[in-house]
């Protein structure tokens, strides 16, 4: 083997080592991951009229890192609108992959978020796409504008609809 062959071999080995180090650095470099988007929520009745002072709850977690759901409640303004800021975490691709592996194959491993509206004396409505009182985050968008619907209950007691049911959410009027 002559000197130029040795130099080429050493250069190739050095290039390979540098490539592996670069790959490891890229996998371990932290990045911002959106867990819940910046929400703009408008709450209306079935006729499209804005409902002021409605409680809107934003719920979020990243299933890979959080077992518990986090939430924040806000009231809509006089135009029936409320805004929530974007929720993020910082993690490397390697950390995310490891966390997902620990959870197991049948467990969710993605951002989970939603907004839901509730108000005393109001109940849920249904739309063609499902429950109109909530909207789930698909994990893709950075900003989401959504309209949620509630309807006033004709004969509801004063406590009906004041808080969402932990399992069933906002119920229909009795």
PyMOL commands that set and color helices and strands:
alter all, ss='L'
color gray80, all
select helices_A, chain A and resi 3-28+93-103
alter helices_A, ss='H'
color red, helices_A
select strands_A, chain A and resi 31-36+38-44+55-62+70-75+81-84+87-91+111-118+122-124+126-127+130-131+134-136+143-152
alter strands_A, ss='S'
color yellow, strands_A
deselect
rebuild
show_as cartoon
